[in-house]
């Protein structure tokens, strides 16, 4: 009948961005709240040359598996080019 909320704070080691935000879970919902972070993605998006995902004040809430709310900015950082076009500044 309640909701658990875990506040997250972290400072980068190396080249990452600081982590700030929260994760919340209840019986019927799950989400992140006001999350700001840099997330290295490794090969998760291969063959696309995405090296990291940057979150700026992102909040997402799913209720019974459906998105109820989403807001904030998500930026993909590219480490190469796509179809000969260099996009080193990323896509938002």
C-alpha distance (Angstrom), angle and dihedral (degrees) to the residues before:
residue distance angle dihedral
X1 . . .
X2 3.82 . .
X3 3.74 140.7 .
X4 3.81 129.4 -122.0
X5 3.80 118.5 -144.8
X6 3.80 122.4 -171.3
X7 3.82 116.2 -166.3
X8 3.82 114.2 -147.5
X9 3.80 127.1 -155.9
X10 3.77 126.2 166.5
X11 3.75 142.3 157.5
X12 3.79 121.2 -139.3
X13 3.75 124.1 -107.2
X14 3.77 107.2 -151.8
X15 3.78 118.8 -13.3
X16 3.83 102.4 -17.8
X17 3.80 128.1 112.5
X18 3.78 124.1 -109.8
X19 3.81 116.0 -91.7
X20 3.80 120.6 -128.5
X21 3.81 129.8 162.2
X22 3.78 143.0 65.0
X23 3.78 142.5 -93.2
X24 3.80 119.2 -142.6
X25 3.80 130.6 -166.9
X26 3.79 133.2 -179.0
X27 3.78 134.9 162.9
X28 3.81 92.8 -82.4
X29 3.82 104.6 18.7
X30 3.78 144.1 53.6
X31 3.78 130.8 -179.1
X32 3.77 152.8 135.4
X33 3.79 123.3 -108.8
X34 3.82 127.8 -149.7
X35 3.80 91.7 -24.0
X36 3.79 118.5 -177.6
X37 3.80 115.3 178.7
X38 3.77 147.5 123.1
X39 3.80 112.6 -121.3
X40 3.82 121.3 -167.0
X41 3.81 108.1 -143.7
X42 3.80 104.3 -168.4
X43 3.82 109.9 -165.8
X44 3.82 96.5 -21.2
X45 3.82 93.1 115.1
X46 3.83 98.8 36.8
X47 2.98 129.2 179.1
X48 3.83 86.0 31.7
X49 3.83 110.9 81.9
X50 3.83 95.0 -124.9
X51 3.80 110.1 146.6
X52 3.83 101.7 173.9
X53 3.79 144.4 3.3
X54 3.82 118.2 -137.4
X55 3.80 118.4 -157.2
X56 3.82 120.2 -159.9
X57 3.81 115.5 -170.1
X58 3.82 92.2 -33.2
X59 3.80 120.0 175.9
X60 3.81 122.4 -179.4
X61 3.80 127.8 171.1
X62 3.80 127.1 -172.8
X63 3.80 120.4 -166.7
X64 3.81 116.2 -167.4
X65 3.82 89.6 -15.9
X66 3.81 95.8 -52.4
X67 3.79 126.2 108.3
X68 3.79 108.5 -110.7
X69 3.80 98.5 172.4
X70 3.81 138.2 3.5
X71 3.79 129.8 174.2
X72 3.79 140.8 150.1
X73 3.79 135.4 63.6
X74 3.80 127.3 -63.2
X75 3.81 118.8 -170.9
X76 3.80 125.9 -171.3
X77 3.81 113.9 -149.6
X78 3.79 112.8 -147.1
X79 3.78 123.8 -149.5
X80 3.79 97.9 -165.6
X81 3.78 140.9 3.7
X82 3.79 137.0 -67.2
X83 3.81 118.2 -140.1
X84 3.81 90.4 -15.6
X85 3.84 94.1 -52.5
X86 3.80 115.2 120.9
X87 3.81 110.2 -139.4
X88 3.81 99.8 173.8
X89 3.80 93.0 147.7
X90 3.79 91.4 63.0
X91 3.78 137.1 -126.9
X92 3.79 124.1 -86.0
